[in-house]
Amino acid sequence: MGQRGANAAFMPNKFVFPGGAVDVADAEIPLTNSVSPHQAACLAVETEMPLVHALQVAAIRELSEETGLMLGSPVTWDNPPEGWENFAAAGICPDAAALSFVFRAVTPQGRPRRFDARFFLVDADHIHGDLDDFSNAEDELSHLQWVPLGDARGLNLPFITQVVLAEVIDTLDKPGTRTSVPFFRNDDERHLVDQLSGRHPLAND
């Protein structure tokens, strides 16, 4: 996790997961592997299909930009796209196979900025290189660190981060039992939480 700056327009001083917005170019970046078919189906619920690929790329790109850590597989890039030179130099291509889509949330109405965010979990064993080397991180987050789950709730966290942490803890306590992904809609006063199962017209049985 890392801490946002005191002057940040969104969630100042809060400790957050690495993350950010999808770039237009993310849809064109190749992946060695994508998430599992079931995960892709869950991502595709109420989502344009090209965005399913871009979301995976964005998660890997933002992880690299904000922490300097890279998720990928050995591949030689002859002409790496702009922004991916560090992956090419390391001899890896972004690989989303290890990503697990665990939560989706929309920022509550009335906020000056609203986001439709997807949260991913990945085993650190899949990270390329030194897990404690944050030297290539950009300066958006400070105090970058690995935080034990038991200690994370003691940090200055946004509400939604607390909710996602609870889901992560529950997921790790019950491996292999989740068949759906919680979707915290926040689109009316009821703050509904739906379950994205992937069983919709875009999903393949």
N, C-alpha and C positions, 0 to 999 in steps of 0.2 A: 504494500500500500504506500501511498504518498500523500503529502499535505498540499492542498491548494493554497495559493498566495492570499495574503490578507486583502489585496486589492482586486481579486478576481471578481468578475461580474456575476458568476454563478458559483454558489456554495463556497464563499471565502472561508479560509482557515480549516475547512473540513478535510478529514482523511478519507480518501476514496480509493477505489480500484483504478488501475490504468484504464483509460478509455477515451473515446472521443467520437466525432462525427464521421460518417461514411463520406469518402471523397468520390467524385464522379469517376476518377481513374481506377478506383478499386474494382470496378466491374470488369476491367480488362486485364488484371494481373492474374497470371496462371497460378494454379495450386497443384502441387504434386498429388495431393489427395484431398477430397472434401470430407465433411462430416458424414456420419452414417446415413443411410436412406431414411431411417426413422427420424433422426435429428433434422435432416433437411426438410422432411414433411412438416415437422413442428415449426421450423423456421418459416415455412411457406404459408402458414395460416394467416390470412388477411395481409399478405405481403406479395408484392410483385415478384415474379420469379427471378428476374435479373438481380434483385436485391439480395436474394438468398446467398448467392456467390459473393457479392460485394460485402455483405456483413461478415463473412468469415475472413476475407482479406483484411477488412478494416480492423477486426479484432487483433490479428497478427501484427498489422502495421502499427497500430496504436501501442501495443505492448512494446514493440521495438523502440518507437519514438519516445515514449514516456519513461521507459526503464532501461533501455539498451539491451534487453533480453530478446533473443530470437527463437522463433518456433518454426522449424523447417526440416527438410530432408536433403541429403547430398545430391546436388544437381549443378551442372556447369551452365552458367548464363553467359551467352556471347555478348548480348546487348541488353543489360539490365535496364528496366524502366527507371525514370527519374524517381529518386527517393528510396530505391531498393539496392543501391550500390553496396551497402554494408552486407546485405545478404549475398550478393554476387562475390564480394571479396572473401566471405567466409565459406563460399562454395556450397551454399544451400538455397533452396527454393521454399517459399512458404508452404506449409503442409498443415491442413486443418483436421486431419483424421483424429487427432487426440482431443480436439475440442469437444466439450459437452455443453450443450445449450441448456441452462438451468433456470432462467427466469427472464420475463419480459415485463416492463413497467412503463407507463406513460406518466409524465410529470402532471401533478394536479392542475386543474383549471384555475385560472386567476394568477398563475405565476408569470413573471415577465418573460421567461424562456421556458419552452416546453419541449420535451424530447420523448421519442418512442424508443426506449433503450432495450437492448438484448444483453444478457449477462452470460458469459461462458466460463467454464471451469476446465482446467487442464492440469494434469500431473506434471510437476516440475521436472520429472525425469526426462520429459520430452523437450525441455529447453536446451538449446545449443549453447555450449560454452559454460563459463563460470557464473553460477547462480548469484553470486555476491558482487559481481562486477557491474556497477551502474554507471561507469564512466562515460558511456556513449549515450546516456539519456539526455533528452532535451531538458530545458529548465522549467517546464510547466509545473512539475511536482517537486517538492522538497522533502527532505527526511525520508527518502525512499528506503524501504526496509521490508523484510519478511516478518509478518506478525503472526505469532501463534493464535489459532482460532480462539482459544480461551481468553486471550488478552485483547483481542480486537475490539470487543464491545466496550472496553474501557476508554477507547479513543473518542475524539470529537467527530462522530460519524453523522452523515445525513440519515434521515429516517429510512429511506429506501435501502441504503447500504446495510442497515441493521436487519431489515427484512430479508434481504438476499443472503446475508451471513447465516441467518437462522435456517434458510432453505439449504444452504451448502452443508451446514452441520448435519441436518437431517438426512441429506442425500448420502453423506459419507458414513453416517451411522447405519444406513440401510442400503448398502450397495446392490445394484441390480434390480431394485424393486420399483423404481420410478418408471412409469409408462407415459407420463404427461408432464408438461411444463407449465408452472403457474404464470398467469398473465394478469398483472395488477393494472386494471384499465384506467382508473381515475377519471373516467369520462362523464361522470355525473356525481350527485351527492352520495350515492351508495358505495362508491369505491369498490366496485366488484372485482373479485379475483376469479378468473376463468381458468380452465385447464386446457392447454393446447396438446391434444393427443396426436395430431397429425392425420387423423382420419377425417378427411374433408375431400372435396372434389379434385384437389390438386395432388392428393396422395396416391401412391401406388400400393395396393395390398399385396 
